[in-house]
């Protein structure tokens, strides 16, 4: 039994291969199976027909440093499938202190 089945989506997984239609079976918060799962009964079913299903994107060049402070959920990025974001590349509004500054100057003096 699956906890969740995401059914009928167009899967793009970043390998460079063309997208394809399939179901995704999730068990204990991990993808367990990708394939045809229409005969299975999950605890939760998500209809992904006419949608793309893909891994979360990583935004390595972001200007969103203030957004987590102003809008912690950061919905615009989530709606774009960004699940990881690099903040503070150069200057940041993120909380820091003298010891964090010392750590950066010791480990990456070119960065300061």
C-alpha distance (Angstrom), angle and dihedral (degrees) to the residues before:
residue distance angle dihedral
X1 . . .
X2 3.79 . .
X3 3.79 126.1 .
X4 3.81 90.4 -146.0
X5 3.78 135.2 9.1
X6 3.77 118.2 -164.4
X7 3.77 100.3 -158.8
X8 3.77 134.9 -156.4
X9 3.78 99.6 -5.1
X10 3.78 127.2 147.1
X11 3.79 103.4 -111.2
X12 3.78 121.6 -144.6
X13 3.79 111.7 173.4
X14 3.80 104.3 173.7
X15 3.80 100.1 -105.6
X16 3.79 92.9 114.6
X17 3.80 92.8 -110.2
X18 3.82 119.2 127.7
X19 3.79 118.2 -90.1
X20 3.78 117.9 -95.5
X21 3.80 138.1 -170.1
X22 3.80 116.9 -107.7
X23 3.78 145.4 129.9
X24 3.80 124.6 -106.9
X25 3.79 120.3 -143.8
X26 3.80 115.6 -155.9
X27 3.78 122.7 -163.4
X28 3.82 122.7 178.9
X29 3.83 92.4 -9.2
X30 3.82 93.1 -55.0
X31 3.78 131.6 102.3
X32 3.80 104.5 -106.4
X33 3.82 102.5 172.0
X34 3.78 139.2 8.7
X35 3.78 113.4 -163.2
X36 3.79 141.5 68.1
X37 3.79 108.6 -22.8
X38 3.81 101.9 157.8
X39 3.83 91.8 122.7
X40 3.83 93.3 55.9
X41 3.81 125.5 92.1
X42 3.80 112.7 -142.8
X43 3.79 127.9 -169.1
X44 3.82 86.9 -118.7
X45 3.80 127.8 21.2
X46 3.80 123.7 -160.9
X47 3.80 117.1 -165.1
X48 3.80 106.5 -141.8
X49 3.81 95.4 171.4
X50 3.83 108.9 145.4
X51 3.82 90.7 12.1
X52 3.79 134.2 104.3
X53 3.80 117.5 -121.1
X54 3.80 114.3 -159.1
X55 3.80 142.3 145.8
X56 3.78 117.4 -84.7
X57 3.79 116.1 -84.9
X58 3.80 124.5 -120.5
X59 3.82 115.8 -135.5
X60 3.81 104.7 -153.6
X61 3.81 95.4 173.9
X62 3.75 108.7 47.3
X63 3.78 135.1 156.8
X64 3.79 94.2 -165.3
X65 3.80 99.8 108.6
X66 3.81 94.7 128.1
X67 3.81 96.6 41.3
X68 3.83 97.9 81.7
X69 3.80 87.9 55.1
X70 3.82 94.7 46.1
X71 3.82 99.4 35.3
X72 3.83 111.9 13.6
X73 3.82 94.6 -171.2
X74 3.81 89.7 53.6
X75 3.82 91.2 -156.4
X76 3.83 96.9 -177.2
X77 3.81 91.0 63.2
X78 3.80 92.9 43.9
X79 3.81 89.9 52.2
X80 3.82 87.3 55.0
X81 3.85 90.5 51.0
X82 3.82 93.0 -111.7
X83 3.80 106.5 150.5
X84 3.81 99.9 163.1
X85 3.77 126.9 41.7
X86 3.80 133.0 -178.3
X87 3.80 110.2 -135.8
X88 3.78 131.4 -178.5
X89 3.79 98.7 34.4
X90 3.79 95.7 163.4
X91 3.78 104.7 -20.4
X92 3.75 127.8 19.7
X93 3.77 141.3 178.1
X94 3.78 89.9 -148.2
X95 3.77 117.2 124.0
X96 3.77 115.0 -88.5
X97 3.75 141.0 151.4
X98 3.77 141.7 -156.2
X99 3.82 93.8 -81.6
X100 3.82 92.5 52.3
X101 3.82 89.0 51.0
X102 3.83 90.0 50.1
X103 3.81 90.4 50.3
X104 3.80 91.5 52.6
X105 3.81 94.1 48.0
X106 3.84 90.6 50.0
X107 3.79 96.5 46.4
X108 3.82 101.2 32.9
X109 3.83 110.4 16.6
X110 3.80 90.7 166.3
X111 3.82 89.0 62.0
X112 3.82 96.8 63.5
